[in-house]
Amino acid sequence: MANTETMTINMGPQHPSTHGVLRLILELDGETVVKAVPHIGFLHRGIEKLSEHRTYHQVLPLTDRLDYLAPMHNNLGYVLAVEKLLGITDQIPERANVVRVIMAELTRIKSHLVWLACHALDIGAMTVFIYCFREREHIMDIYEKLSGARMTSNYFRVGGLSADLPDGLEQEIRDFIDSMPGHIATYEGLLTGNRIWQKRIQGVGTISAEDAIDLGVTGPSLRGSGVDWDLRRDNPYSGYEDYDFNVIVDEGCDTWARYHVRLKEMYESCKIILQGLDKLKPGPILADCPKICLPPKKDVVNTIEGLIHHFKIISEGFKPEVGEIYQGVENPKGEVGFYLVSDGSPRPYRMKIRPASFINLQALPKMCEGSLIADVVAVIGTLDIVLGEIDR
């Protein structure tokens, strides 16, 4: 019997296909991966610890920096958790909930566009990258008109929204969404029938439903293994139970299945956004909770009462009752949850974040071992990780 020796190499943390500062220690037998060990910690920013020294309102901008490709989902998960802690979940105005859903689904499309662009580029398809970023720019323009920022939006607030939709933005969103299914069909036309694309991702990075559940995988990576689970339907929030949409599931268990799930999810997000636009009615965008919700900016700059009100909340914060809660939301990568513990002070006693990318990354060794080193690139792309969420 021939004796073989394995070789250990580092992939990353400055590797373009690791999508951030991820370091993989790969043990190779020739080009076959015998063992893969992810190493993280190169981007640690201590957001959970920082939150203990800020009021509940001041924590909100930190959540943008977790999954910076889906900032509004992080904002939404956090404000829903605080509202649950305060017991005001049922006081959020309908218009605020509808706008939250519209922006969350726009953000899902935006995140999936970056996933598809980078995943395809990793494997060698450049044209799709350019097309996806063209549509992403349009969504970022909408972000900018809405919140003043193109990436870290910080638009949602405890109790509602920071501002109402600017004039004309509803129609702009509708026009964009009307055109989006045609763009998605273009991406499919470039990739789905492409034999190189098929060879690179079919049968690669397989993980069974049982293993995915055991490892805590969520989101499209879980649904690509045939598990029919989506928090928007199974544990709804912000009125998602009132929307008609399909949860996309594929039993292929491989990179091709996860590609299919995310592509079809963009179509479903378009359906949800159009339903939300049809539901939009004039009304308040903040709950009627003066000791919790910041006053409108026009009141802050034009009235002494509004200025004092704003100053008191920002400088002193509000004090939830002693207790602890957990709130999860379905972000583009999977379940992102916030566990908050209140000691009755205006600052969280503890905040623990359940990031989708961090937990999904546990599945990478299982998906890589036995594959070729070139397949590791495809597996990282199919997991759609963001290191800001992993090294939080």
N, C-alpha and C positions, 0 to 999 in steps of 0.2 A: 504494500500500500504506500502511495506517495505521501510524503510529509508536506504539509502546506503551512506557510506562515502568514499571519495577518499583519496589516499595516494600519497604524492609527494616524489620522490626519485631522487638522482643524478646518472646519468650513465656517468662515466668519470669525469675529463679529463685523468685519468690514467687507462683507461679500454682497454684491448687488442683488443676489437672489434670495437672501435671507430676510429681506423686507424690514431692515432695521438692524439694531445691534444684537442679533441672535448669534450665539456661537454653538456650533454642533461639533461634538467629538465623534468622528466616524471611525469605526473599526472595519477595515476592508479586507476581503479575500479576493484579490484581483480587483474587479470593478463591482463586486457584490458587497452590499452593506450587511455586515454580520451584526453590528450593534450601533445604535445611534443614541447619543446622550445630549439633550439640549442643556446649554448653560446660559443662564440669564443673569441680570443684575448689573449690566453695564449702563443702564439708563435710569436707575432707581431715583425717584424724586420724593418719596415719602408723603404722598398725598393724604393717606389715611391718618398719619400722625399730625400733619399740618392742620387737618380739619379740627383737631381737638383744641386749637388755639384761635379759632375764628368763629364768629357767629354763624348761624345757619344760612343767612343770606350771603355772607362772605365766602362760604365754601363753594357756592355755585360756580364761580369761574374756574375753580380747580377741576371740576368734572369735565369741562370741555377738553382738557388736555389728556384725558385717558385714551379713548379711541378717538383720535383727532380727525378721523375720516367720518365719524358719525357722532359729532358733538351733541346734536339735539337729542339723541337717544340717551346719552349720559345725563344731560340736563333733565330730561323727562323722568328717568328713573329716580334721580335724586329728589326732584320736587314732589313727585308722587309719594316717596318715602316720608318726606317731612310733613306733607299734608296728611298722611295716614297717622303719623305721630301726633299731630295736632288735632286730629279728628274732624278735619274740614273737607274730606274727600268729596262728600255729597254737596258741598257748597260751591264747587267750581262751576262758573257759568258755562252754558252750552257752547257759546261761540268760542270760548277759550279751549274747550275740549276738542272741538272740531278742527280748529287751527293747529292744535298740537298733533292731531292725527295726520293732517295734511303734511305738515313739516316733517314729521317722523318718517312718513313714507317717501317724501322727496329725498330725505337723507338716506333712506335705504337704497334708493336708486343710485344716488351719488356714490355711496360706498361700494355698491356692486360694480359700478362703472370702473372705479379704481382697481377693484379686484380683477375684473376681466382684462383691463388694459395691462396690468403688471403681470398677471398670470400668462397671458399670451406673449408678452414681450420676453419673459423668462425663457419661454420655449422657442422663441425666434420669430414670432409674428408681430411685425412692427405696425402694419396698417391699422389693426384693431386698436392699438394704443392711441393713435392719433384721433380716431373717430370717437372713442370713449371719452377722451379728455375734452373734445369739442362739446359734447353734451354736458359733461361735468361743469364746464365753464358757465354754461347757462344757469345751472342750479346755483352755482356760487354767486352769480349776479343777483339771483333772487335772494340769497342769504344776505348779500350786502345791502340791498334795498330794504330788507326787513329789519336787520339788526345792526348794520354798519360794519360788520366783519364778514370776511369771506370764508374763514375756516372755523375759528373758535367763536361761535355765534352768541352764546350767553343770552338767549332770547326768552326762554321760559322763566317764570318766576313762581315762588311759592304763592299759590292762590290764583295763578292765571298766566298772563303774558306781560312782557315789559311794555309793549305797545301794540296797537291794532295794525292790521294790514294796511300799507299805504295805498292810496288811490291807484287803481289800475293794475295792482299786483294780482288780484284774483284772475283777471282775464289773461294776464301774462302766463300765470301758472297753467291755466286751462289750455292755452295755445301750445305751450311746451308739451304738456301731457298728451294732447291730441297727436302730436308729431312723434312722440317717443316710441310707440309700438313699431313704427316703420324703421326707426333707427335700430331697435333691438333685432328686428328681422334682418337688417343689414349685417349685424355682428354674426348672427347665426349663419347667414349665407357665406360669410368669409371663413368661418371656422368649422361648423358642424359637418359639412361634407368634405372637409380638407383631410386627405389621407395621412398627411404628416401629423396633424393635430390628433387624429384618431389614434395613430400608433403611439403617440407620446402619452396619452392619458387613459385610454381604455385598458382596464385590468390593472392599473397602477394605483398604489396607495389604498389597497382594499382594507376594509375594517367591517366586521360583522355588526349587526344590530346589538347583539349581546355585549360585545367588547366595547362598542361605542357608549352604551348605557353604563357599563361598569366603570368606564373612565370618565364619566360625567360630561361627555360631549353634548353640545346643544346646537341649535340653529340649523342652517343648511347642511352642515357636516353630519348632523344626526339624521336629518330627513333624507339625506342621500344614502343612508344605510337602511332605509325603509321604515323608520320610526315616525309615526304620525303624531308629532307633538309641536305645538306652537302656542306660546303664551297669549298671543293676541286672541286666539279662539278658546283655549283651554283654561286660561286664568285672566280674563279680559280686564282692561283698564282703559280709561279715557273714552269710554263709549265704543270700543271696538266691537262689542257684541251687536251693535246696530248696523254693522257693515257687512255686505255680501262679498266674500272672497274665498278662494280655494287655498288650502294648505298644500303646497307642492311636495310630493313625496316620490322618491325613486328607490327601487330596491336593488340597484346595481352595486352599491357598497364601494364604488371606486371613484377615481377622480372624474371620470366622465359623468357619473351620476350626480356628483356635486356641482359640476358645470351646468348640467341640465336644470337642477333645482334652482340655482341662482338666476339663470336666464329667465325661467318661467316666473320666478318671484317678482322680477321687474314688471312683467305684464300685470300681475296681480296688484302691485303697488299702484300702477296707473289706474286700475279700476277703483281702488279705495280712494285715491285722491279725487277722482271725478265725482264719486259719491259724496265726499266731504265738501267739495265746492257747491254741490247741489243742496247740501244741508245748511250751508252758511246763511245765517240770518243776523240782522243788526242786533246788537245787545252789548252788555258789559263784557269786559275781558278780564276782570279781577273779581275775586270773591268779596263779599261785603263783610270784611274782617279788618277794620281799621287798625287794630293793634298788631296785625301780622303782615298785611299787604302794603307795599309801598304806594304812595299816592301817585297819580299821573304826573308826568314831568311838567305839564303846563301849570298844574297847581303848585308844584315845587318852586318854579321860577316866577310865578305871578302872585302868590298869596303867602303871607307870613305863616298862616296855619299849616299850609302844605309843606313849607320849608321846615317848620318845627317837627311836624309829623314824620317827615323823611329823616331828619337828623336823629330823632329819638330811636327809630327802628334801626338805622344804620349803625349808630354809635353804641346802643345798648342791646339791640336785638330783642327777640321775644323768647318766652320761657315755656316750652312744652312741659306737660306733666311728666313725672318720673315714669319711665317705661321703656320698652324696646320693641322694634318692629323690623320686618323685612319686606322689601318690595322689589320684584323683578320685572324687567321689561324685555321684549323680544327685539334685540338690536340686530343689525345685519349679520353679525358673527354668531349670535346665539343669545343666551340669557345673561343679561347684566343686572346684577342686583345690589341693593344697598341695605345693609344692616345697621340700624342706628340705635344707640343706647342713650337715653336722656336721664340726667340726674337732676333735672329741674332748673338747670342753669341755661343761659342763652347760647351755650356752645355744646356741641355733641360731646358726651363723655367718651364715647367710642364710635368710630365709623369703620365698618369693614365692607370692602367692595368685593363682589363676586364677578370677576371679569371673564367674559366669554373666551377671549383669546388665550388667557393664561391656562384655563382648564382644558380647552381644546388642544393646546400644545402637548398635553400629556399623551395624546394619541399618536404623536408623530413617530416615536420609536416603533410602535406596533405597526404603523403603516409603511415604514421605511425598511425594516429588517427583512432581508431576503430579496430586496430590489436592487437595481443598479444605482450607481452614484448619480447618474443623470436623472433618475426618477426622484431623487431627494428634492430637486428643484421643483418638480411638478407637485410633489406632496406639500411643500411649504406654501406654494401658490394656492393649492386647493383648500388649505386650512384658513386662508385669508386672515392672518394674524397681524396685529398692530402692537409693536413693542411698548408703546406708551401705556397700553392697557395691561401689559404683562408686568413691566417693571414700574408699577404704580407707586 
